[in-house]
Amino acid sequence: MPGMVMEIGDKELRKIGEYVRGHLEEWIRGIRGERELDLIERSIRLEMEVKNLREEMIVRFNAVDARFETIGKRFEATDIRFESLDKRFVSLDKRFESLDKRFESLDKRFEMLQRYMDKRFSQMQWTMGLGFTMIVMLMGVFNFF
């Protein structure tokens, strides 16, 4: 009932005050105890969480280390491959050098053949030129026209 107000007298207020004073320390201790227990529980949960995080970090770092080791092995394998490729290229270079020497000797042969053919061609030209000249002279001498 909304309009009802209870009036408390001085005697009741003193009793309430004495009751509160008598039990106040006990209540504060209870609240402090509850707060201390709550703080202890929180710190234990925090410690457990930190421990779990540390264990998870260790597991992840170990996984990363394993990955780096496999990557290192891959690089070592590729290094070996590149070394074998280098050896192949060196052998190819040597082959090309020997081919260059062969081509040089072939070039010399072709030059010699060219000189020989030039000589033979010029001889044939002279022979044909002399032959035609002789025929023309004979025709002029014997009047075959």
Secondary structure by P-SEA (a helix, b strand, c coil): cccbbbbbcaaaaaaaaaaaaaaaaaaaaaaaaaaaaaaaaaaaaaaaaaaaaaaaaaaaaaaaaaaaaaaaaaaaaaaaaaaaaaaaaaaaaaaaaaaaaaaaaaaaaaaaaaaaaaaaaaaaaaaaaaaaaaaaaaaaaaccc
